[in-house]
Amino acid sequence: MIYFINEYILPKNSSVEHRAMQRVKLFTHYHTPAQIVTKVYDRLQHRVLPDFELADDQVLNMFDYFQQATTVPTKELHTEDLNLPVEYAVEVGNNFSRVFDGDDLVQNVGFIPGTIGRIFYQEYLDNQGNRASTDLWDWRGFKSSTQYFGQDGKLTMERYYTPAGRIALEQYFVADTKGNPLASRLILKDYGNQAERFFQNPTALFNFFIAELSHQDTEQTVFISDRPGTGIDPLLALNDDAKKFVMIPIYHAKDINDPLHAPLDGFLQPAFDNLQHFDGFITPTESQEQQLQQRFPKLAVTTIPTVATTSLKQGHLVPITERPKQLLYVGRLAPDRQLDQLIRVVALVKAQLPNIQCDLYGFGDADYLATLQDLINELKLSNQVHLKDYDPKLVEKYDNYQLLLNTELVNGGPLAMPEAMTHGVPVISYRFNYGPRDFIESGTDGYVVPAGDQLKMSQHIIDLLTQPERLTAFSEAAFKKMHVNQTHLKVWHRWQRLLGL
């Protein structure tokens, strides 16, 4: 089995999770068993997976594993299914129901967001109206956990159950220096013919979990750490014949201008300090591979594209001049992406192309989004620039746009660039390490401009949008490059060579 070690699969994900999703689908397509391994306790994970066209057996969660809940039929559970005492009265609300025993409020029953009364939690109150405990219900319709609270209202203990109701795990908490709950002990119950196994916290349990996955395989096990902060430590603790690889999804040095000598990223440092422990490192760009090889001559590093697509014969290019919208941004909506500069670029374009449209897809902090909207309003761009939020089906939207813009300066290989190019969307990006010069042939299928040069970026946009034949040529060149060089089969062959499949 091949495992891609991740932290979570959420309703809104970063490029790290999207890369893992695409990869597990590629492996499944070529009939090679592979799973995304997640660490975080998440009762809604199995609700989210269909949004990304993932099957339950393509993702393995640590808590599901120890709770014997990897394969559980889904059933809807509502307040009337809780078998409340007949003397209780239920007052139904939009988001939760209140349960009374006479005049006393004894329970709150919360609903899963976006559903009509589907049980998410059952909160029990003492005779003073304080929360004493809360039962947490899994999306699939079984009681998954119970939280217990002290007189101060702080969490003291959690129990996790199998779908049959047996206690699988217990976790205890103490107060940290600020009085907040801090995991102090975790007990795994009746696992592997041992009544109790003790762990300090979920991270220690995760290390044990990864080792168990390796031990249970009868054939060769392969682990690929996707998130350095999640996957490297358990692989360093694993000393068996499993193959161990580290994906480098980020800029590896703390100084973006000195990749060869600057201090290393703190999450990656342990892996680079223990090169001999790993079978290889994987990067999405050749430029990062070259610089890593120069910095670590003994490093086994390989470039494997994060995006794979159909062959040129199978691909379909929507004519670029027939697309209804012009400009697109995809990624986190965060200050490091310098989206204020992107918005100002649109303002420059608007001066010559009044009907320009630009959509920004992604999620971000509400306060930052408010500053972006304020800037949009200040520049009188409310009819031109739209903050569109995160869309799990974004891949279906690229065919509506003519150009992708990028104004960030740090990325370990942007996912949106090759994704856009597979749809024939040329990219105009600031210059920075790992991405623009790897993906874009400037002047042929996009442009790479000096960082911060908003005027140059706006000029390229105007030139392409006012010259349909040139825009078409750029679009066809981008489409052809991806559908020739990064087909599913070619990317799969790279994986085969690396993993010895």
TIGURO-993260 format. One record per residue (C-alpha): x negated, y negated, z; residue in three letters; residue number from 1. Coordinates in steps of 0.1 Angstrom, whole numbers. Layout:
// TIGURO-993260
     c1     c2     c3  rest   nr
      X      Y      Z   ALA  NUM
...
This chain:
// TIGURO-993260
     c1     c2     c3  rest   nr
      0      0      0   MET    1
    -11    -36     -7   ILE    2
     -1    -62     19   TYR    3
     -2   -100     14   PHE    4
     -5   -115     49   ILE    5
     17   -145     55   ASN    6
     33   -164     83   GLU    7
     69   -166     71   TYR    8
     94   -169     42   ILE    9
    115   -199     49   LEU   10
    144   -216     31   PRO   11
    119   -242     20   LYS   12
     84   -230     13   ASN   13
     50   -243      3   SER   14
     29   -231    -27   SER   15
     13   -205     -5   VAL   16
     45   -186     -1   GLU   17
     56   -191    -37   HIS   18
     23   -177    -49   ARG   19
     28   -146    -27   ALA   20
     63   -142    -40   MET   21
     52   -143    -76   GLN   22
     24   -119    -69   ARG   23
     45    -93    -52   VAL   24
     69    -94    -82   LYS   25
     40    -89   -105   LEU   26
     28    -59    -86   PHE   27
     64    -45    -85   THR   28
     67    -50   -122   HIS   29
     36    -28   -127   TYR   30
     49     -1   -103   HIS   31
     23     -8    -76   THR   32
     36     -8    -40   PRO   33
     31    -42    -24   ALA   34
     47    -62      4   GLN   35
     45    -97     18   ILE   36
     38    -93     56   VAL   37
     53   -120     78   THR   38
     45   -128    114   LYS   39
     72   -151    127   VAL   40
    104   -139    144   TYR   41
    132   -150    120   ASP   42
    168   -138    122   ARG   43
    176   -154     89   LEU   44
    148   -140     68   GLN   45
    170   -115     51   HIS   46
    195   -142     42   ARG   47
    168   -162     25   VAL   48
    151   -135      4   LEU   49
    178   -133    -23   PRO   50
    174   -170    -29   ASP   51
    139   -162    -42   PHE   52
    149   -130    -59   GLU   53
    131   -108    -34   LEU   54
    143    -75    -22   ALA   55
    142    -65     15   ASP   56
    116    -39      8   ASP   57
     92    -65     -7   GLN   58
     88    -83     26   VAL   59
     79    -67     59   LEU   60
     83    -87     91   ASN   61
     64    -78    123   MET   62
     94    -80    145   PHE   63
    116    -61    121   ASP   64
     89    -34    122   TYR   65
     88    -30    160   PHE   66
    125    -34    163   GLN   67
    131     -6    138   GLN   68
    151    -31    117   ALA   69
    133    -31     83   THR   70
    164    -15     66   THR   71
    197    -25     82   VAL   72
    230    -27     64   PRO   73
    245    -62     66   THR   74
    278    -68     82   LYS   75
    296   -100     90   GLU   76
    303   -106    127   LEU   77
    327   -132    140   HIS   78
    339   -143    175   THR   79
    368   -118    175   GLU   80
    342    -90    171   ASP   81
    325    -97    204   LEU   82
    352    -79    225   ASN   83
    356   -108    249   LEU   84
    377   -102    280   PRO   85
    414   -107    272   VAL   86
    418   -134    298   GLU   87
    392   -156    280   TYR   88
    405   -185    258   ALA   89
    385   -194    227   VAL   90
    385   -230    214   GLU   91
    372   -228    178   VAL   92
    351   -256    164   GLY   93
    333   -262    131   ASN   94
    298   -252    143   ASN   95
    306   -232    174   PHE   96
    334   -219    196   SER   97
    338   -227    233   ARG   98
    349   -198    255   VAL   99
    369   -205    288   PHE  100
    377   -185    318   ASP  101
    406   -205    330   GLY  102
    392   -241    333   ASP  103
    356   -229    334   ASP  104
    335   -230    303   LEU  105
    316   -197    303   VAL  106
    302   -193    268   GLN  107
    293   -211    236   ASN  108
    294   -190    205   VAL  109
    273   -206    177   GLY  110
    278   -200    139   PHE  111
    252   -195    113   ILE  112
    248   -228     93   PRO  113
    266   -226     60   GLY  114
    290   -198     70   THR  115
    325   -197     83   ILE  116
    323   -185    118   GLY  117
    295   -160    114   ARG  118
    278   -153    147   ILE  119
    244   -167    153   PHE  120
    241   -170    191   TYR  121
    261   -163    222   GLN  122
    252   -187    251   GLU  123
    262   -178    286   TYR  124
    267   -205    313   LEU  125
    265   -201    351   ASP  126
    291   -216    374   ASN  127
    273   -249    374   GLN  128
    275   -251    336   GLY  129
    238   -244    331   ASN  130
    226   -221    304   ARG  131
    216   -188    320   ALA  132
    209   -167    289   SER  133
    215   -166    252   THR  134
    220   -136    229   ASP  135
    206   -142    194   LEU  136
    222   -124    165   TRP  137
    205   -113    133   ASP  138
    220   -124     99   TRP  139
    226    -87     93   ARG  140
    251    -85    122   GLY  141
    233    -70    152   PHE  142
    222    -85    185   LYS  143
    185    -90    180   SER  144
    172   -108    211   SER  145
    182   -122    245   THR  146
    166   -153    260   GLN  147
    166   -159    298   TYR  148
    163   -193    314   PHE  149
    152   -205    348   GLY  150
    170   -229    371   GLN  151
    151   -257    354   ASP  152
    165   -247    321   GLY  153
    131   -236    307   LYS  154
    126   -202    289   LEU  155
    112   -175    312   THR  156
    117   -143    292   MET  157
    129   -128    259   GLU  158
    140    -93    251   ARG  159
    141    -79    215   TYR  160
    163    -50    206   TYR  161
    166    -23    179   THR  162
    199    -24    160   PRO  163
    210      5    183   ALA  164
    205    -17    213   GLY  165
    172     -2    227   ARG  166
    147    -27    242   ILE  167
    118    -28    218   ALA  168
     98    -58    231   LEU  169
     98    -81    262   GLU  170
     80   -114    262   GLN  171
     73   -135    294   TYR  172
     66   -172    297   PHE  173
     49   -195    321   VAL  174
     49   -233    321   ALA  175
     19   -250    304   ASP  176
      4   -282    316   THR  177
     33   -302    302   LYS  178
     59   -279    317   GLY  179
     68   -262    284   ASN  180
     71   -224    280   PRO  181
     38   -207    272   LEU  182
     37   -170    262   ALA  183
     18   -152    289   SER  184
     26   -115    283   ARG  185
     42    -94    257   LEU  186
     52    -58    262   ILE  187
     58    -33    234   LEU  188
     82     -6    247   LYS  189
     81     31    238   ASP  190
     60     28    207   TYR  191
     38     57    195   GLY  192
     45     79    225   ASN  193
     33     52    249   GLN  194
     58     37    273   ALA  195
     43      3    274   GLU  196
     16    -16    256   ARG  197
      6    -51    268   PHE  198
     -4    -81    247   PHE  199
    -11   -117    256   GLN  200
     10   -132    229   ASN  201
     25   -126    194   PRO  202
     -9   -132    178   THR  203
    -24   -103    197   ALA  204
      6    -82    187   LEU  205
      2    -92    151   PHE  206
    -35    -80    152   ASN  207
    -22    -46    165   PHE  208
      6    -46    138   PHE  209
    -19    -51    110   ILE  210
    -40    -22    124   ALA  211
     -9      0    126   GLU  212
     -1     -7     89   LEU  213
    -36      4     80   SER  214
    -35     35    101   HIS  215
     -1     47     89   GLN  216
    -11     47     52   ASP  217
    -22     81     38   THR  218
    -38     64      8   GLU  219
    -60     33      4   GLN  220
    -47      3     22   THR  221
    -54    -32      8   VAL  222
    -49    -64     28   PHE  223
    -50    -99     12   ILE  224
    -49   -128     36   SER  225
    -28   -156     20   ASP  226
    -27   -180     50   ARG  227
    -62   -183     65   PRO  228
    -48   -193     99   GLY  229
    -27   -162    100   THR  230
    -45   -135     82   GLY  231
    -83   -138     88   ILE  232
    -84   -130    125   ASP  233
    -64    -97    123   PRO  234
    -86    -87     94   LEU  235
   -118    -95    114   LEU  236
   -104    -73    142   ALA  237
    -98    -45    117   LEU  238
   -127    -20    115   ASN  239
   -116      8     92   ASP  240
   -118     17     56   ASP  241
    -90     -7     45   ALA  242
   -100    -31     18   LYS  243
    -99    -67     30   LYS  244
    -97    -99      8   PHE  245
    -93   -136     16   VAL  246
    -72   -158     -6   MET  247
    -85   -194     -6   ILE  248
    -54   -215    -11   PRO  249
    -69   -248      1   ILE  250
    -99   -270     -3   TYR  251
   -126   -251     16   HIS  252
   -146   -281     29   ALA  253
   -135   -310     52   LYS  254
   -151   -336     29   ASP  255
   -134   -336     -5   ILE  256
   -165   -352    -20   ASN  257
   -190   -327     -7   ASP  258
   -178   -291    -13   PRO  259
   -214   -278    -11   LEU  260
   -226   -291     22   HIS  261
   -197   -305     42   ALA  262
   -184   -286     73   PRO  263
   -160   -259     63   LEU  264
   -122   -258     69   ASP  265
   -117   -245    105   GLY  266
    -93   -217     94   PHE  267
   -117   -205     67   LEU  268
   -149   -208     88   GLN  269
   -146   -174    105   PRO  270
   -143   -156     72   ALA  271
   -174   -174     57   PHE  272
   -193   -166     89   ASP  273
   -185   -129     83   ASN  274
   -189   -124     46   LEU  275
   -200    -88     50   GLN  276
   -167    -79     66   HIS  277
   -147    -86     35   PHE  278
   -145    -70      2   ASP  279
   -140   -103    -16   GLY  280
   -126   -138    -18   PHE  281
   -100   -150    -43   ILE  282
    -96   -185    -56   THR  283
    -71   -199    -82   PRO  284
    -96   -220   -101   THR  285
   -129   -213   -117   GLU  286
   -144   -246   -105   SER  287
   -139   -236    -69   GLN  288
   -153   -202    -76   GLU  289
   -185   -218    -90   GLN  290
   -190   -241    -61   GLN  291
   -183   -213    -35   LEU  292
   -208   -191    -53   GLN  293
   -234   -219    -53   GLN  294
   -228   -225    -16   ARG  295
   -228   -188     -6   PHE  296
   -250   -169    -31   PRO  297
   -240   -135    -15   LYS  298
   -203   -142    -17   LEU  299
   -181   -119    -38   ALA  300
   -156   -144    -52   VAL  301
   -131   -140    -81   THR  302
   -108   -163    -99   THR  303
    -72   -150   -104   ILE  304
    -45   -174   -118   PRO  305
    -15   -179    -95   THR  306
      9   -182   -124   VAL  307
     16   -154   -149   ALA  308
     40   -157   -178   THR  309
     53   -139   -209   THR  310
     33   -134   -241   SER  311
     35   -160   -268   LEU  312
     58   -138   -289   LYS  313
     82   -134   -259   GLN  314
     81   -170   -248   GLY  315
    107   -196   -257   HIS  316
     97   -232   -259   LEU  317
    125   -258   -255   VAL  318
    116   -286   -279   PRO  319
    101   -314   -258   ILE  320
    119   -342   -275   THR  321
    153   -326   -269   GLU  322
    149   -326   -231   ARG  323
    172   -349   -212   PRO  324
    147   -362   -186   LYS  325
    112   -376   -188   GLN  326
     91   -375   -156   LEU  327
     88   -349   -129   LEU  328
     69   -344    -96   TYR  329
     69   -311    -77   VAL  330
     53   -306    -43   GLY  331
     54   -317     -7   ARG  332
     68   -352     -1   LEU  333
     40   -363     22   ALA  334
     15   -392     25   PRO  335
    -15   -372     13   ASP  336
      3   -368    -21   ARG  337
      2   -406    -26   GLN  338
     37   -407    -39   LEU  339
     38   -445    -33   ASP  340
     13   -447    -62   GLN  341
     34   -424    -83   LEU  342
     64   -446    -78   ILE  343
     44   -477    -87   ARG  344
     33   -459   -119   VAL  345
     70   -455   -128   VAL  346
     75   -492   -121   ALA  347
     48   -500   -147   LEU  348
     64   -476   -172   VAL  349
     98   -491   -166   LYS  350
     85   -525   -178   ALA  351
     82   -511   -213   GLN  352
    107   -482   -211   LEU  353
    137   -494   -191   PRO  354
    156   -461   -193   ASN  355
    127   -440   -178   ILE  356
    138   -413   -153   GLN  357
    116   -396   -127   CYS  358
    127   -369   -103   ASP  359
    107   -358    -73   LEU  360
    113   -323    -60   TYR  361
    101   -312    -26   GLY  362
    106   -315     11   PHE  363
     91   -338     37   GLY  364
     94   -357     70   ASP  365
    125   -378     72   ALA  366
    106   -409     82   ASP  367
     83   -406     52   TYR  368
    112   -401     28   LEU  369
    128   -432     42   ALA  370
     96   -452     34   THR  371
     97   -438     -1   LEU  372
    133   -448     -6   GLN  373
    125   -483      8   ASP  374
     97   -486    -18   LEU  375
    121   -474    -46   ILE  376
    146   -500    -36   ASN  377
    120   -527    -33   GLU  378
    107   -521    -68   LEU  379
    143   -519    -81   LYS  380
    139   -483    -92   LEU  381
    170   -468    -76   SER  382
    184   -460   -111   ASN  383
    150   -445   -123   GLN  384
    134   -426    -94   VAL  385
    153   -399    -75   HIS  386
    143   -379    -44   LEU  387
    158   -345    -53   LYS  388
    148   -323    -22   ASP  389
    135   -288    -24   TYR  390
    150   -264    -49   ASP  391
    143   -226    -47   PRO  392
    153   -223    -84   LYS  393
    130   -250    -95   LEU  394
    114   -229   -122   VAL  395
    147   -232   -141   GLU  396
    145   -270   -141   LYS  397
    111   -275   -159   TYR  398
    128   -272   -193   ASP  399
    147   -304   -186   ASN  400
    115   -326   -183   TYR  401
     88   -339   -207   GLN  402
     59   -348   -184   LEU  403
     47   -337   -149   LEU  404
     29   -363   -128   LEU  405
      4   -358   -100   ASN  406
    -12   -384    -78   THR  407
    -27   -363    -50   GLU  408
    -65   -359    -44   LEU  409
    -68   -327    -24   VAL  410
    -55   -293    -34   ASN  411
    -68   -258    -37   GLY  412
    -53   -254    -72   GLY  413
    -18   -270    -75   PRO  414
      9   -245    -84   LEU  415
     32   -269   -102   ALA  416
      6   -277   -129   MET  417
      4   -243   -145   PRO  418
     41   -237   -138   GLU  419
     50   -268   -158   ALA  420
     26   -259   -186   MET  421
     43   -225   -190   THR  422
     74   -245   -200   HIS  423
     55   -267   -223   GLY  424
     54   -297   -199   VAL  425
     22   -316   -203   PRO  426
      6   -328   -171   VAL  427
     -9   -362   -163   ILE  428
    -29   -361   -131   SER  429
    -55   -379   -110   TYR  430
    -89   -363   -112   ARG  431
    -99   -342    -82   PHE  432
   -117   -309    -75   ASN  433
    -98   -277    -82   TYR  434
    -69   -281   -105   GLY  435
    -67   -309   -131   PRO  436
    -99   -300   -150   ARG  437
    -92   -263   -147   ASP  438
    -57   -265   -161   PHE  439
    -57   -296   -183   ILE  440
    -76   -302   -215   GLU  441
    -75   -340   -214   SER  442
    -62   -355   -246   GLY  443
    -49   -322   -259   THR  444
    -22   -308   -235   ASP  445
    -22   -336   -208   GLY  446
    -45   -362   -193   TYR  447
    -69   -364   -163   VAL  448
    -73   -400   -152   VAL  449
    -96   -415   -126   PRO  450
    -82   -413    -91   ALA  451
    -61   -443    -82   GLY  452
    -59   -456   -118   ASP  453
    -21   -463   -119   GLN  454
    -24   -484   -150   LEU  455
    -42   -457   -170   LYS  456
    -16   -432   -160   MET  457
     12   -454   -170   SER  458
     -4   -461   -204   GLN  459
     -7   -424   -211   HIS  460
     30   -419   -202   ILE  461
     41   -447   -224   ILE  462
     19   -435   -253   ASP  463
     33   -400   -252   LEU  464
     69   -410   -247   LEU  465
     68   -434   -276   THR  466
     51   -410   -300   GLN  467
     73   -380   -304   PRO  468
     50   -361   -327   GLU  469
     21   -365   -302   ARG  470
     42   -354   -273   LEU  471
     53   -324   -292   THR  472
     17   -315   -300   ALA  473
      8   -317   -263   PHE  474
     38   -297   -253   SER  475
     30   -269   -278   GLU  476
     -7   -268   -268   ALA  477
      2   -265   -231   ALA  478
     28   -238   -239   PHE  479
      4   -218   -261   LYS  480
    -25   -220   -236   LYS  481
     -5   -205   -208   MET  482
     13   -179   -229   HIS  483
    -20   -167   -244   VAL  484
    -44   -169   -215   ASN  485
    -21   -162   -185   GLN  486
      2   -135   -195   THR  487
     16   -110   -170   HIS  488
     -6    -83   -185   LEU  489
    -38   -103   -184   LYS  490
    -33   -115   -149   VAL  491
    -25    -80   -138   TRP  492
    -57    -66   -154   HIS  493
    -76    -91   -132   ARG  494
    -59    -76   -102   TRP  495
    -66    -41   -113   GLN  496
   -103    -48   -117   ARG  497
   -106    -65    -84   LEU  498
    -87    -39    -64   LEU  499
    -98     -9    -83   GLY  500
    -62      1    -92   LEU  501
